[in-house]
Amino acid sequence: MTNVLFVCSANRLRSPTAEQVFSTWPGIETDSAGLSNGADVLLSSEQVEWADIIFVMEKAHRNKLNRRFRSSLHGKRVICLDIPDDYEFMDPMLVRLLENRAGRFLSRTEP
């Protein structure tokens, strides 16, 4: 099982969409969180330690993640998807972007 963490700012649109999209992929366990103080789920060190791979939506998220959780990131793969905050929750265009950009890093076995 691969533990995959999706991180954005507020954990309201992009990262929860990603969590839901990839939650049905076999062999993948998903979680999501935000880095802003007002995030629905604020990123914790436990989540960072749990994750095998961490996807951030923007470079600013990667920078903030590195500043706040540097000691927990050793050996973690952090990938920036470069997806701006321009989409609603489960927007079909956002789902396609996530599948194209994150999906190539995640092994998927067809049922």
C-alpha positions, -999 to +999 in steps of 0.1 A: +000+000+000+013+035-009+003+063+013-003+094-007-009+129+008-023+158-012-016+194+001-030+227-009-038+259+010-072+256+025-080+219+020-114+228+005-111+223-033-079+209-049-065+185-023-099+171-012-107+165-049-073+147-053-079+126-022-113+115-035-101+109-071-072+086-061-090+069-031-105+043-055-071+034-071-059+000-059-029-001-037-032+036-028-043+051+006-051+088+004-053+118+027-053+156+023-046+187+042-040+224+039-011+247+049-031+278+057-041+285+093-078+285+082-075+252+064-104+227+069-077+201+079-044+217+089-014+196+078+001+178+108+035+162+113+018+128+117+003+131+082+037+140+067+053+110+085+025+087+073+030+097+037+052+078+012+046+105-014+034+141-010+018+161-038+016+198-035-005+220-058+019+250-061+056+258-056+046+281-027+031+250-010+064+231-014+083+260+001+060+263+031+061+225+036+099+225+036+100+253+061+075+238+085+082+201+082+119+199+071+128+173+098+099+150+088+106+152+050+138+132+050+134+104+024+100+117+013+091+123-023+075+157-027+061+165-062+046+199-073+016+195-096+015+232-106-022+234-104-035+269-096-065+276-073-089+281-102-112+251-098-142+241-077-144+208-058-146+178-082-144+202-113-140+178-143-111+198-156-094+196-122-100+158-121-084+154-155-054+176-145-049+155-113-052+122-131-027+134-158-001+150-135-003+129-103-014+096-120+018+091-138+037+089-105+013+064-090+012+028-102-023+017-110-034-018-118-066-020-138-092-042-121 
